Amino acid sequence: MGQSAPLFPLRDQLNARTVTITGKDGHSHIARPINEADAGRLMRCYDAMTERGRWFRMLHHLPHLSEDMAQDFCKPDPERDLCIVLEGDGPHKGEILGGERITGAIDGSPAEYSVTLRPEAEGLGLAHKALALVFDAAKEMGYTEIWGAIHAENGPMLQLAQSLDLYVRRDPHDAGLIVSEADLQIALK
């Protein structure tokens, strides 16, 4: 009797720490699932972000992640959610440079995505590659659609969404937000 294929091969590779993402600077970063031991690193990553970057990520003023918040972020529901972090190298070895998350709903509606990067990691193409990776993981988890809310003034994130062929439109309920979405059954770049 042959061995059956793993149910989540990409998630298995991420857990095994065998997936790397290389930036435009030539540095490779391990992409792996977040874990409970990452709370301190997550808090340092958030603190390293600019005030504007924190605003764009949370869509409200949150100057610091509390330890309880960080612990919650580090425990995604394995059945519905996935958070991938990128480990730094050089002076940031062992630190979190950023993360990408898929958050699913109990009712099976589309999964929400988000991305966070420290300033040192911006402009290296890491967010594009990491989001493409997390979108592949979302497909593997059975999601057929994803969506994300982007502040209308967050030009880099809007460009990123468009570079991934996400459909972008104004949020009909909040003029300050743009909704980006995609059907995961259609191949994304």
C-alpha positions as CSV (number, residue, x, y, z in Angstrom):
1,M,0.0,0.0,0.0
2,G,1.5,3.3,-1.1
3,Q,1.8,6.4,1.1
4,S,-0.7,9.1,0.4
5,A,0.3,12.6,-0.3
6,P,0.3,15.0,2.7
7,L,-2.9,17.0,3.1
8,F,-1.0,20.3,3.3
9,P,2.4,19.9,1.6
10,L,3.2,23.6,1.6
11,R,2.3,24.0,5.2
12,D,4.5,20.9,5.9
13,Q,7.4,22.6,4.1
14,L,6.9,25.8,6.1
15,N,6.8,23.8,9.3
16,A,10.0,22.1,8.3
17,R,11.6,25.5,7.7
18,T,12.6,24.5,4.1
19,V,10.9,27.5,2.4
20,T,13.0,30.6,1.8
21,I,12.2,33.9,0.2
22,T,15.1,35.8,-1.4
23,G,14.9,39.6,-1.6
24,K,16.2,41.9,-4.3
25,D,19.3,42.3,-2.2
26,G,20.2,38.6,-2.6
27,H,19.5,37.8,1.1
28,S,17.4,34.7,1.7
29,H,14.9,34.6,4.6
30,I,13.3,31.5,6.1
31,A,9.5,31.6,5.8
32,R,7.8,29.7,8.6
33,P,4.6,29.6,10.6
34,I,4.5,31.9,13.6
35,N,4.6,30.2,17.0
36,E,4.0,31.0,20.6
37,A,7.7,31.6,21.2
38,D,7.5,34.5,18.7
39,A,5.6,37.0,20.9
40,G,8.7,39.1,21.9
41,R,10.0,39.1,18.3
42,L,6.6,40.1,17.1
43,M,6.5,43.0,19.5
44,R,10.0,44.2,18.4
45,C,8.9,43.9,14.8
46,Y,5.9,46.1,15.4
47,D,7.9,48.6,17.5
48,A,10.4,48.9,14.6
49,M,7.7,49.9,12.2
50,T,7.0,53.6,11.5
51,E,4.0,55.2,13.1
52,R,2.4,55.5,9.6
53,G,3.2,51.8,8.9
54,R,1.6,50.7,12.2
55,W,-1.5,52.8,11.3
56,F,-1.7,51.2,7.8
57,R,-1.4,47.8,9.3
58,M,-4.0,48.1,12.1
59,L,-6.1,50.8,10.4
60,H,-6.2,52.7,13.8
61,H,-3.7,54.2,16.2
62,L,-1.9,51.4,18.2
63,P,1.5,52.6,19.3
64,H,2.6,49.2,20.8
65,L,1.4,45.6,20.8
66,S,0.8,44.4,24.4
67,E,2.2,41.1,25.4
68,D,-1.4,39.7,25.4
69,M,-2.1,40.9,21.9
70,A,1.3,39.5,20.7
71,Q,0.5,36.1,22.3
72,D,-2.9,36.1,20.5
73,F,-1.3,36.9,17.1
74,C,1.1,34.0,17.7
75,K,-1.7,31.4,18.1
76,P,-3.6,31.4,14.9
77,D,-6.4,28.8,14.6
78,P,-4.6,25.9,12.6
79,E,-7.9,24.9,11.0
80,R,-8.7,28.4,9.6
81,D,-5.7,30.7,9.8
82,L,-2.1,30.8,8.8
83,C,0.5,33.4,9.7
84,I,3.9,33.1,8.0
85,V,6.8,35.1,9.4
86,L,10.1,35.9,7.6
87,E,13.2,35.5,9.7
88,G,15.9,38.1,9.4
89,D,19.6,37.6,8.8
90,G,22.8,39.6,9.5
91,P,22.1,42.1,12.3
92,H,18.5,41.0,12.4
93,K,19.2,37.3,12.6
94,G,16.5,35.5,14.5
95,E,14.2,38.5,14.4
96,I,10.9,38.8,12.5
97,L,11.3,41.0,9.5
98,G,7.6,40.7,8.6
99,G,4.6,38.5,8.3
100,E,1.7,37.6,6.1
101,R,-1.5,36.2,7.4
102,I,-4.7,34.5,6.2
103,T,-7.6,34.7,8.6
104,G,-10.6,32.6,7.8
105,A,-14.1,32.8,9.1
106,I,-16.1,30.0,10.7
107,D,-18.9,30.4,8.1
108,G,-16.5,29.6,5.2
109,S,-16.6,33.1,3.7
110,P,-13.5,34.4,2.0
111,A,-10.3,34.6,4.0
112,E,-8.8,38.0,4.9
113,Y,-5.2,38.6,4.2
114,S,-2.7,41.0,5.7
115,V,1.0,41.8,5.4
116,T,3.5,43.5,7.7
117,L,7.1,44.5,7.1
118,R,9.7,46.3,9.1
119,P,11.2,49.3,7.3
120,E,14.5,47.4,6.7
121,A,12.6,44.8,4.6
122,E,10.5,47.2,2.5
123,G,11.3,47.6,-1.2
124,L,13.0,44.2,-1.5
125,G,10.1,42.3,-3.1
126,L,9.6,40.2,0.0
127,A,6.0,41.2,0.5
128,H,5.0,40.2,-3.1
129,K,6.7,36.8,-2.8
130,A,5.5,36.1,0.7
131,L,1.9,37.0,-0.1
132,A,2.0,34.8,-3.2
133,L,3.2,32.0,-0.8
134,V,0.4,32.6,1.7
135,F,-2.2,32.7,-1.1
136,D,-0.9,29.3,-2.3
137,A,-1.3,28.1,1.3
138,A,-4.8,29.5,1.4
139,K,-5.7,27.5,-1.7
140,E,-4.3,24.4,-0.1
141,M,-6.5,25.1,3.0
142,G,-9.5,25.1,0.7
143,Y,-10.2,28.8,0.4
144,T,-11.4,30.0,-2.9
145,E,-11.4,33.7,-2.3
146,I,-9.3,36.2,-0.3
147,W,-9.8,39.9,0.5
148,G,-7.9,42.6,2.4
149,A,-8.7,46.2,3.5
150,I,-6.1,48.8,2.5
151,H,-6.0,52.4,3.6
152,A,-6.5,54.6,0.5
153,E,-3.3,56.5,1.2
154,N,-1.2,53.3,1.4
155,G,0.3,53.6,-2.1
156,P,2.9,50.7,-1.7
157,M,0.2,48.3,-0.5
158,L,-2.1,49.3,-3.4
159,Q,0.7,48.7,-5.9
160,L,1.4,45.4,-4.3
161,A,-2.2,44.3,-4.6
162,Q,-2.3,45.4,-8.2
163,S,1.0,43.5,-8.9
164,L,-0.6,40.4,-7.6
165,D,-3.6,40.9,-9.9
166,L,-6.0,41.5,-7.0
167,Y,-9.2,43.4,-7.9
168,V,-9.3,46.7,-6.0
169,R,-12.3,48.9,-5.4
170,R,-13.4,51.6,-2.9
171,D,-15.0,50.2,0.2
172,P,-18.7,51.3,-0.1
173,H,-18.9,51.7,3.6
174,D,-15.7,53.7,4.3
175,A,-14.2,56.2,1.8
176,G,-10.8,55.9,3.4
177,L,-10.5,52.2,2.6
178,I,-9.9,50.2,-0.6
179,V,-10.9,46.5,-0.7
180,S,-8.7,44.2,-2.6
181,E,-9.9,40.7,-3.5
182,A,-9.2,37.7,-5.7
183,D,-10.7,34.4,-6.7
184,L,-8.0,31.9,-5.8
185,Q,-9.2,29.5,-8.4
186,I,-7.7,32.0,-11.0
187,A,-3.9,31.8,-10.9
188,L,-2.3,34.8,-9.2
189,K,1.2,36.0,-10.2
